[in-house]
């Protein structure tokens, strides 16, 4: 259950659980999560004998958007292995992924809001942009997950 308070929570303290024992570990740490969204399409309907001259809008199919995860390249192969399972056609490789927003206090252990990404599977992996110019940029890899449904608790 989400923890209510009067002021909004910060966006910087969260965990991603890929259902592969990496939650809270460096090799599972993500620097950015984006694309958490759900959409309800609307069906428009009007009976021919309706007394009003406008359509009724009825909730129809719901869908969740694709979720993007970004992390620094550290040589961990858990994402690539998962992508490889999906490429091989393994529907069983779909997982429930959990995004857990935590309190700003780093010593707190519980999540204040959790989003469950139901039946998530990787659909795109993007490696880092490499450049010979030098500099202080971090090599970032990106994983896009296709999600069937998002549940908040």
C-alpha positions in Angstrom: 0.0 0.0 0.0 1.3 3.4 -0.9 2.4 5.7 2.0 0.6 9.0 1.9 2.2 12.3 3.1 1.5 16.0 2.4 4.7 16.7 0.5 5.7 14.9 -2.7 8.5 12.3 -2.5 11.8 12.9 -4.3 12.5 10.9 -7.4 16.1 9.9 -6.6 15.8 7.0 -4.2 14.3 3.9 -5.7 15.0 0.2 -6.4 14.4 -1.9 -9.5 13.6 -5.6 -9.0 14.1 -7.5 -12.3 13.1 -10.7 -10.5 16.7 -11.9 -10.9 18.2 -11.3 -7.4 19.8 -8.0 -8.5 17.6 -5.6 -6.4 19.8 -3.5 -4.3 23.0 -4.8 -5.9 25.4 -2.7 -8.0 24.8 -4.8 -11.1 21.1 -4.2 -10.8 21.3 -0.4 -10.1 19.6 1.8 -12.6 20.2 5.5 -12.9 16.9 6.3 -14.6 13.4 4.8 -15.0 11.0 6.4 -17.5 7.8 5.7 -19.3 5.7 4.5 -16.4 2.2 5.1 -17.8 -1.2 3.5 -18.4 -3.8 4.5 -20.9 -7.5 3.7 -21.3 -8.9 3.9 -24.8 -12.4 5.1 -25.2 -15.2 3.6 -27.3 -17.7 6.1 -28.6 -21.3 4.9 -28.9 -24.6 6.5 -29.8 -27.9 4.6 -30.3 -29.8 5.7 -33.3 -32.8 6.6 -31.3 -31.0 8.5 -28.5 -32.7 11.7 -27.4 -29.4 13.5 -27.3 -27.2 14.5 -30.2 -23.8 13.4 -28.8 -22.0 10.1 -28.2 -21.5 8.3 -24.9 -17.9 7.5 -24.1 -17.3 4.1 -22.7 -14.0 2.8 -21.2 -12.5 0.2 -23.6 -9.1 -1.5 -23.8 -6.4 -0.5 -21.4 -2.7 -0.6 -22.2 0.6 0.2 -20.5 3.4 2.1 -22.2 6.9 0.8 -22.7 9.2 1.4 -19.7 12.8 2.4 -20.2 15.6 1.6 -17.7 19.1 3.1 -17.9 22.2 2.1 -16.1 26.0 2.5 -16.3 27.8 -0.3 -18.1 29.6 -2.4 -15.5 30.0 -5.7 -17.3 26.9 -7.4 -15.8 25.2 -9.7 -18.3 21.8 -10.2 -16.6 20.0 -7.8 -19.0 21.6 -9.3 -22.1 20.8 -12.9 -20.9 17.2 -12.0 -20.4 17.0 -10.3 -23.9 18.6 -13.5 -25.3 15.9 -15.7 -23.7 13.2 -13.6 -25.3 15.0 -13.6 -28.7 15.0 -17.4 -28.5 11.2 -17.3 -28.3 10.9 -18.2 -24.6 7.5 -16.7 -23.5 8.3 -18.1 -20.0 11.0 -15.5 -19.8 8.4 -12.8 -19.1 8.7 -11.4 -15.6 7.0 -9.2 -13.1 9.3 -6.2 -12.6 8.9 -4.0 -9.5 9.9 -0.3 -9.3 10.0 0.7 -5.6 10.1 4.4 -4.7 11.7 4.8 -1.3 11.7 7.6 1.3 14.5 10.1 1.1 16.0 8.7 4.3 18.6 6.2 3.0 18.3 4.1 6.2 14.6 3.4 5.6 14.0 -0.1 4.2 10.4 -0.1 2.9 9.0 1.3 -0.3 6.5 4.2 -0.1 5.1 3.3 -3.6 5.6 0.2 -5.7 4.8 -0.2 -9.3 4.5 -3.8 -10.5 5.1 -4.2 -14.3 3.1 -7.3 -15.1 4.6 -9.7 -17.7 7.4 -7.4 -18.7 9.9 -8.5 -21.4 12.8 -6.7 -23.0 12.0 -5.4 -26.5 15.1 -3.2 -27.1 18.6 -2.9 -25.7 20.8 0.0 -26.6 24.5 0.1 -25.8 26.5 3.2 -24.9 27.6 5.8 -27.4 31.4 5.5 -27.5 33.6 8.4 -28.5 37.4 8.8 -28.7 37.3 12.5 -27.6 37.8 11.5 -24.0 35.9 13.2 -21.3 34.0 12.3 -18.1 30.8 10.8 -19.6 29.7 7.5 -18.2 28.9 4.6 -20.6 25.1 4.0 -20.3 23.1 1.1 -21.5 19.4 1.3 -22.0 16.7 -1.4 -21.8 13.2 -1.0 -23.0 10.5 -3.2 -21.5 7.2 -4.1 -23.0 4.6 -4.2 -20.2 1.2 -5.8 -20.3 -0.2 -4.0 -17.2 1.0 -1.7 -14.4 -0.3 -2.1 -10.8 0.5 0.4 -8.1 0.6 -0.4 -4.4 
